[in-house]
Amino acid sequence: MVVRVAIVGGGISGLSTAFYLTRRGIPSTILESRPRLGGVIATESVEGCTLEAGPDSFLSTKPAALELIRELGLAGEVIGSNDFSRKTYVLKRGRLVPLPEGLMMMVPTKIVPLLRTPLVGWGTKARMGLEWLRPPKPHTGDQSVAEFIEQHYGAETVDYLAEPLLSGIYGGDPRQLSVTSVLPRFVTLAQRYGSLTRGVLAERAKAAPNHAAPAPLFRTLKGGLEQMVRAVAEAMQPCATVRQTRVEAVERADSGFRLRADGDWLAAEHVVLACEAHSAARLVKSTDARLAELLAGIPYSSAMTVALGYDAKDLSARPSGHGFLVPKKEHRRLMACTWVGEKFSYRVPEDKVVARCFLGGMDDAAVLGESDEAVNQIVARDLREIAGIAAAPRFVRIHRWPLAMAQYTVGHPQRLAEIQARMKAIPGLQLAGNAYEGIGIPDCIRLGKRAAEAI
């Protein structure tokens, strides 16, 4: 069998590639080993609650997801986060402390909230103030996020701001993550202004005045992100087909490539590897051993989401804010918790409360091997001791995502440059996914679209 384009992976990256190929009338075949499309995007409805098994939203500042949603005719289904009630807490010495107002990631931009917060000590507050005087300094090479932030604001800022904030995004360790890849805007500000605080305020002042209401920080779909997956799957028909099969190898051939899937061979003019980098490494080993080595060198963390639904009447009070973060210094297995109904409207009925809990990460992949009963006990204990929730949940939904979140470790820019150089020597082969230039949904859609445009 011969196909025009073979897409390995039916997550949002592969689906986006197929969708944009369909817009040009180019047929494609998606090869997906799982029994469903969408990858980590999966939505479930339980007792009137909309539960996301994987990501629950995307950043408004990155346009690719919203552009795709509009092209799918789903613009009317888009909702934003309830930023009027946005407050995030951080656990410190067993107590939930709100993040101070004016914080941009871990960069303080307001003096009074910083002075009042018990989240960091007076030594760190003084260092944050003196950071304003830091002179511009050229960026001479990659370094870890922890090193970069500690140079500006001190070690306590790493432990109680950078680490919990980035763990919620990457499930990773700031002492290993590349600042150039993870916080490129901050690197640019440091080069231009020296002080990150001064840089953030200066860039904000230079922005054109805009009297329109600011966009919500996060956007999603009213019925869950799987709405987008289903709409893409429908829109790419009949130009794109899906085969539930596991690809075992990709080799060059006279007319392009050939792929071995479940023992059979499939010929393709173009191949898009829209799977995890460690899977792509296995597939290209016979084509380019060095490329396979580079892809295999991209680490991944594992994640688990646990959604617990409660009757609101069983709780002493409704949760405050959108959720809380748990730094590693607190020695808990629970990494973070989102109060779903507080963060997004339409997701949870008024008489229910849903806690969406996160476990795993680079330091606790073993939790994915625990039984459901053990996970229930871990989460129930931490919610009781941190948030004071002693009630029994009406329902619990556990989702495990082994090796699902790519880690942009120190040296990632150099590794990516070499990957891209080697890819140029293999015409017809494309990469897409969260392992390269951004881990969020908009990044995956953008790279899927770029792969389609290259074809």
C-alpha positions as CSV (number, residue, x, y, z in Angstrom):
1,M,0.0,0.0,0.0
2,V,1.3,3.5,-0.9
3,V,0.1,6.7,0.9
4,R,1.0,10.3,0.2
5,V,1.6,11.3,3.8
6,A,2.0,8.9,6.8
7,I,1.5,10.6,10.2
8,V,2.8,8.7,13.2
9,G,0.8,9.7,16.2
10,G,-2.9,10.7,16.6
11,G,-2.5,13.4,19.3
12,I,-3.2,17.0,18.7
13,S,0.1,17.5,16.8
14,G,-0.7,14.7,14.3
15,L,-4.3,15.7,14.0
16,S,-3.4,19.3,13.3
17,T,-1.0,18.1,10.5
18,A,-3.8,16.0,9.0
19,F,-6.3,18.9,9.2
20,Y,-4.1,21.4,7.5
21,L,-3.1,18.9,4.8
22,T,-6.8,18.3,4.3
23,R,-7.3,22.1,3.8
24,R,-5.0,21.7,0.8
25,G,-6.6,18.6,-0.5
26,I,-3.6,16.4,0.4
27,P,-4.5,12.9,1.6
28,S,-2.9,11.5,4.7
29,T,-3.0,8.4,6.9
30,I,-2.7,8.7,10.7
31,L,-1.1,5.7,12.4
32,E,-2.1,5.6,16.1
33,S,-1.3,2.7,18.5
34,R,-3.9,3.8,21.1
35,P,-7.6,2.9,20.6
36,R,-8.6,6.6,20.6
37,L,-7.4,9.9,19.0
38,G,-6.3,13.0,21.0
39,G,-3.3,11.8,22.9
40,V,-3.3,13.4,26.4
41,I,-6.5,15.4,25.5
42,A,-9.5,13.5,26.9
43,T,-12.7,14.8,28.5
44,E,-15.2,12.9,30.6
45,S,-18.6,14.0,32.0
46,V,-19.5,12.7,35.5
47,E,-22.6,13.8,37.3
48,G,-22.8,17.0,35.3
49,C,-19.1,17.8,35.9
50,T,-16.8,18.2,32.9
51,L,-13.5,16.5,33.8
52,E,-10.3,16.8,31.8
53,A,-8.0,13.8,32.1
54,G,-5.0,15.8,30.6
55,P,-4.6,19.5,29.9
56,D,-7.6,21.6,30.8
57,S,-6.9,24.8,28.8
58,F,-4.4,26.7,26.7
59,L,-2.6,30.1,27.0
60,S,-4.5,32.9,25.4
61,T,-1.3,34.6,24.4
62,K,-0.4,31.8,21.9
63,P,-2.7,32.1,18.9
64,A,-2.5,28.7,17.2
65,A,-5.1,26.9,19.2
66,L,-7.7,29.7,19.0
67,E,-7.1,29.9,15.2
68,L,-7.7,26.2,14.8
69,I,-10.8,26.4,16.9
70,R,-12.2,29.2,14.8
71,E,-11.5,27.3,11.6
72,L,-13.4,24.3,13.1
73,G,-16.4,26.6,13.7
74,L,-16.1,26.2,17.5
75,A,-15.5,29.9,18.4
76,G,-18.9,30.1,20.1
77,E,-17.8,27.3,22.5
78,V,-14.7,29.1,23.8
79,I,-14.7,30.2,27.4
80,G,-12.0,32.0,29.5
81,S,-10.7,31.4,32.9
82,N,-12.4,33.4,35.7
83,D,-9.5,35.8,36.2
84,F,-11.6,38.1,38.5
85,S,-11.4,35.3,41.1
86,R,-7.9,34.1,40.2
87,K,-5.8,33.5,43.3
88,T,-3.3,30.8,43.7
89,Y,-1.9,29.6,47.0
90,V,1.5,28.0,47.8
91,L,2.0,25.6,50.7
92,K,4.7,26.8,53.1
93,R,5.4,25.1,56.4
94,G,1.9,23.4,56.2
95,R,0.0,26.7,55.6
96,L,-1.5,27.9,52.3
97,V,-0.1,31.4,51.4
98,P,-1.5,33.4,48.5
99,L,0.9,34.4,45.7
100,P,1.4,38.1,46.1
101,E,-0.4,40.4,43.7
102,G,1.6,41.7,40.8
103,L,3.7,38.6,40.4
104,M,4.5,37.7,36.8
105,M,5.6,34.1,37.1
106,M,8.3,34.6,39.7
107,V,9.0,38.3,38.9
108,P,7.6,40.8,41.4
109,T,6.2,44.0,40.0
110,K,4.4,45.5,43.0
111,I,6.2,46.6,46.2
112,V,3.5,46.5,48.9
113,P,2.2,43.0,48.2
114,L,5.8,41.8,48.2
115,L,6.5,43.4,51.5
116,R,3.4,41.9,53.1
117,T,3.7,38.3,51.9
118,P,5.0,35.6,54.3
119,L,5.9,33.5,51.3
120,V,9.5,34.7,51.3
121,G,11.6,36.1,54.1
122,W,13.0,39.6,54.6
123,G,16.4,38.6,53.2
124,T,14.7,37.5,49.9
125,K,12.5,40.6,49.9
126,A,15.6,42.8,50.2
127,R,17.3,40.9,47.4
128,M,14.2,41.3,45.2
129,G,14.4,45.1,45.8
130,L,18.1,45.3,45.0
131,E,17.5,43.3,41.8
132,W,16.2,46.6,40.3
133,L,19.8,47.8,40.2
134,R,21.2,44.8,38.4
135,P,23.0,46.0,35.2
136,P,22.4,44.4,31.7
137,K,24.6,41.3,31.2
138,P,25.1,39.3,27.9
139,H,23.7,35.8,27.9
140,T,26.9,33.8,27.3
141,G,25.4,30.3,27.3
142,D,22.6,28.1,28.5
143,Q,22.0,27.6,32.2
144,S,19.4,26.1,34.5
145,V,16.3,28.0,35.4
146,A,17.3,27.6,39.1
147,E,20.7,29.2,38.5
148,F,19.2,32.1,36.5
149,I,16.4,32.9,39.1
150,E,18.7,32.5,42.0
151,Q,21.2,35.0,40.5
152,H,18.3,37.5,40.3
153,Y,16.2,36.8,43.4
154,G,17.8,34.2,45.6
155,A,17.4,30.5,46.5
156,E,14.1,30.9,48.4
157,T,12.5,32.3,45.2
158,V,13.5,29.1,43.4
159,D,12.1,26.9,46.1
160,Y,8.8,28.6,46.7
161,L,8.0,30.3,43.4
162,A,10.0,28.9,40.4
163,E,9.9,25.2,41.4
164,P,6.2,24.9,42.2
165,L,5.1,27.1,39.2
166,L,7.2,25.2,36.7
167,S,6.4,21.8,38.2
168,G,2.8,22.6,37.3
169,I,3.7,23.1,33.7
170,Y,6.5,20.7,33.0
171,G,6.5,18.3,36.0
172,G,10.2,19.0,36.0
173,D,13.0,20.3,38.1
174,P,14.2,23.9,37.7
175,R,17.7,22.8,38.5
176,Q,17.7,20.8,35.3
177,L,15.4,22.8,33.0
178,S,17.0,25.1,30.4
179,V,16.3,28.8,31.0
180,T,16.8,29.6,27.3
181,S,14.1,27.2,26.3
182,V,11.7,27.5,29.2
183,L,11.9,31.3,30.0
184,P,13.2,32.8,26.8
185,R,11.5,36.2,27.4
186,F,13.2,36.5,30.8
187,V,16.6,35.8,29.2
188,T,15.9,38.6,26.7
189,L,14.8,41.0,29.4
190,A,18.0,40.2,31.4
191,Q,20.2,41.0,28.4
192,R,18.4,44.2,27.7
193,Y,17.7,45.6,31.1
194,G,19.7,43.6,33.6
195,S,16.8,43.6,36.1
196,L,13.9,41.3,35.3
197,T,11.6,43.5,37.4
198,R,12.7,46.7,35.6
199,G,12.4,44.9,32.3
200,V,8.9,43.6,32.8
201,L,7.7,47.1,33.9
202,A,9.5,48.8,31.0
203,E,8.0,46.4,28.4
204,R,4.6,46.8,30.0
205,A,4.9,50.6,29.8
206,K,6.0,50.5,26.2
207,A,3.0,48.5,25.1
208,A,0.4,50.5,23.2
209,P,-2.5,51.7,25.3
210,N,-5.4,49.3,25.0
211,H,-8.7,50.2,26.7
212,A,-10.3,46.9,25.8
213,A,-10.8,44.3,28.6
214,P,-7.7,42.1,28.9
215,A,-7.9,38.6,27.5
216,P,-8.3,35.8,30.0
217,L,-5.1,34.1,30.9
218,F,-6.4,30.7,29.9
219,R,-9.0,29.6,27.4
220,T,-10.8,26.3,26.8
221,L,-14.0,24.9,25.3
222,K,-17.2,24.8,27.2
223,G,-17.7,21.1,26.8
224,G,-14.0,20.2,27.2
225,L,-11.0,20.1,25.0
226,E,-12.0,16.8,23.5
227,Q,-14.6,18.8,21.5
228,M,-11.7,20.1,19.5
229,V,-10.3,16.6,18.9
230,R,-13.7,15.3,17.7
231,A,-14.1,18.4,15.4
232,V,-10.7,17.9,13.8
233,A,-11.3,14.2,13.3
234,E,-14.6,15.0,11.5
235,A,-13.2,17.9,9.5
236,M,-10.3,15.9,8.0
237,Q,-12.6,13.3,6.6
238,P,-12.6,11.8,3.9
239,C,-9.2,13.2,3.0
240,A,-7.5,11.6,6.0
241,T,-7.8,8.1,7.3
242,V,-6.9,6.6,10.6
243,R,-5.3,3.2,11.2
244,Q,-5.1,1.8,14.7
245,T,-1.7,0.2,14.5
246,R,1.8,0.5,16.1
247,V,4.6,1.6,13.8
248,E,7.8,-0.4,14.4
249,A,10.3,1.2,12.0
250,V,10.7,3.9,9.4
251,E,13.2,3.4,6.6
252,R,14.2,5.3,3.5
253,A,13.0,3.9,0.2
254,D,13.4,4.9,-3.5
255,S,10.0,6.7,-3.6
256,G,10.3,8.2,-0.1
257,F,9.9,6.0,3.0
258,R,8.5,2.7,4.1
259,L,7.0,2.0,7.5
260,R,6.6,-1.3,9.2
261,A,3.4,-1.5,11.2
262,D,2.3,-4.7,12.9
263,G,4.5,-6.7,10.6
264,D,3.3,-5.2,7.3
265,W,5.0,-2.5,5.2
266,L,3.5,0.8,4.1
267,A,5.1,3.1,1.5
268,A,4.8,6.8,1.9
269,E,6.1,9.9,0.1
270,H,6.3,11.9,3.3
271,V,6.4,10.9,7.0
272,V,5.5,13.1,10.0
273,L,6.7,11.8,13.3
274,A,4.1,13.4,15.6
275,C,4.8,11.0,18.5
276,E,6.9,11.3,21.6
277,A,10.6,11.9,20.9
278,H,11.6,8.6,22.6
279,S,9.2,6.8,20.2
280,A,10.5,8.8,17.2
281,A,14.1,7.8,18.2
282,R,13.3,4.2,18.0
283,L,11.7,4.6,14.5
284,V,14.5,6.6,12.9
285,K,17.4,4.5,14.3
286,S,18.1,2.7,11.0
287,T,17.8,6.0,9.0
288,D,20.0,8.2,11.1
289,A,21.6,6.8,14.3
290,R,22.8,10.2,15.5
291,L,19.3,11.7,15.1
292,A,17.9,8.8,17.0
293,E,20.5,9.5,19.8
294,L,19.5,13.1,20.0
295,L,15.8,12.4,20.1
296,A,16.3,9.7,22.8
297,G,18.2,12.3,24.8
298,I,15.1,14.4,25.4
299,P,13.9,13.4,28.9
300,Y,10.2,13.0,29.7
301,S,8.4,13.2,33.0
302,S,5.3,11.2,33.9
303,A,2.0,12.7,35.3
304,M,-1.1,11.6,37.0
305,T,-4.4,13.6,37.3
306,V,-6.9,12.7,40.0
307,A,-10.3,14.3,39.9
308,L,-12.4,14.2,43.1
309,G,-16.1,15.3,43.1
310,Y,-17.8,16.4,46.3
311,D,-21.2,17.5,47.3
312,A,-20.7,21.2,48.2
313,K,-22.9,20.8,51.3
314,D,-20.4,18.3,52.7
315,L,-17.6,20.9,52.8
316,S,-17.3,23.4,55.6
317,A,-16.7,26.2,52.9
318,R,-16.3,26.5,49.2
319,P,-12.6,26.6,48.2
320,S,-11.0,30.0,47.8
321,G,-9.1,30.9,44.6
322,H,-8.3,28.6,41.6
323,G,-6.0,26.2,43.5
324,F,-2.7,25.7,45.3
325,L,0.8,24.6,44.5
326,V,3.0,22.3,46.7
327,P,6.8,22.9,46.6
328,K,9.1,20.0,46.9
329,K,10.4,21.5,50.1
330,E,7.1,20.6,51.7
331,H,7.7,16.8,51.2
332,R,4.2,15.9,49.9
333,R,3.3,13.7,47.0
334,L,0.6,16.0,45.9
335,M,2.1,18.6,43.5
336,A,-0.8,20.8,42.9
337,C,-4.6,21.1,43.0
338,T,-7.1,23.1,40.9
339,W,-10.6,23.9,42.0
340,V,-12.2,23.3,38.6
341,G,-15.5,25.1,39.2
342,E,-13.7,28.2,40.5
343,K,-11.3,28.4,37.5
344,F,-13.8,27.8,34.7
345,S,-17.6,28.4,34.4
346,Y,-19.9,25.7,33.0
347,R,-17.6,22.9,34.3
348,V,-19.1,22.1,37.7
349,P,-22.8,22.5,38.9
350,E,-23.3,24.8,41.9
351,D,-24.0,22.0,44.3
352,K,-20.7,20.2,43.5
353,V,-17.0,20.9,44.1
354,V,-14.3,19.3,42.0
355,A,-10.6,19.1,43.0
356,R,-8.3,18.3,40.2
357,C,-5.0,17.0,41.7
358,F,-1.6,16.4,40.1
359,L,1.0,13.9,41.1
360,G,4.1,12.4,39.5
361,G,6.8,14.5,37.9
362,M,10.5,13.8,37.5
363,D,10.9,12.9,41.2
364,D,7.9,10.7,41.7
365,A,7.1,8.7,38.6
366,A,6.7,5.7,40.9
367,V,3.3,7.0,41.9
368,L,1.9,5.9,38.6
369,G,2.6,2.3,39.6
370,E,0.5,2.6,42.8
371,S,-2.9,1.1,43.0
372,D,-6.0,3.2,42.7
373,E,-6.7,2.6,46.3
374,A,-3.3,3.8,47.4
375,V,-3.6,6.9,45.2
376,N,-7.0,7.6,46.7
377,Q,-5.4,7.4,50.2
378,I,-2.4,9.7,49.2
379,V,-4.7,12.4,47.8
380,A,-7.3,12.2,50.5
381,R,-4.7,12.6,53.2
382,D,-3.0,15.6,51.5
383,L,-6.3,17.3,50.8
384,R,-7.4,16.8,54.4
385,E,-4.1,18.1,55.8
386,I,-3.6,21.0,53.3
387,A,-7.1,22.1,52.4
388,G,-9.1,20.8,55.3
389,I,-11.4,18.5,53.2
390,A,-12.5,15.6,55.3
391,A,-15.6,14.6,53.3
392,A,-15.7,11.5,51.2
393,P,-15.9,12.2,47.5
394,R,-18.9,11.2,45.4
395,F,-16.6,10.1,42.7
396,V,-12.9,9.8,41.8
397,R,-11.3,9.6,38.4
398,I,-7.6,8.7,38.0
399,H,-5.6,9.1,34.8
400,R,-2.0,8.0,34.3
401,W,0.2,9.6,31.7
402,P,3.6,7.8,31.6
403,L,6.5,9.6,29.9
404,A,4.1,12.3,28.5
405,M,5.7,15.6,29.3
406,A,9.0,16.6,27.5
407,Q,11.7,18.2,29.6
408,Y,13.7,21.0,28.0
409,T,16.9,20.4,30.1
410,V,20.1,22.5,30.0
411,G,21.6,22.2,26.5
412,H,18.2,21.8,24.8
413,P,18.8,24.7,22.3
414,Q,22.0,23.1,21.1
415,R,20.4,19.7,20.8
416,L,17.4,21.1,19.0
417,A,19.7,22.9,16.5
418,E,21.5,19.7,15.7
419,I,18.2,17.8,15.3
420,Q,17.0,20.4,12.9
421,A,20.2,20.3,10.9
422,R,20.0,16.5,10.6
423,M,16.4,16.7,9.6
424,K,17.2,18.9,6.6
425,A,19.3,16.0,5.3
426,I,16.3,13.8,5.2
427,P,13.8,15.3,2.7
428,G,10.2,14.3,3.3
429,L,10.6,13.6,7.1
430,Q,9.0,16.0,9.6
431,L,8.9,16.2,13.4
432,A,6.0,17.6,15.4
433,G,5.1,17.4,19.1
434,N,5.8,18.8,22.5
435,A,9.5,17.8,22.6
436,Y,10.9,20.6,20.5
437,E,9.7,24.2,20.7
438,G,6.9,24.4,23.3
439,I,4.9,21.8,25.3
440,G,1.5,23.5,25.3
441,I,-1.5,22.8,23.0
442,P,-0.9,25.9,20.9
443,D,2.7,24.9,20.3
444,C,1.8,21.4,19.2
445,I,-0.9,22.8,16.8
446,R,1.7,25.3,15.4
447,L,4.3,22.6,14.8
448,G,1.7,20.3,13.2
449,K,0.6,23.1,10.9
450,R,4.2,23.8,10.1
451,A,4.8,20.2,9.2
452,A,1.8,20.3,6.8
453,E,3.0,23.5,5.2
454,A,6.5,22.0,4.6
455,I,4.8,19.1,2.7
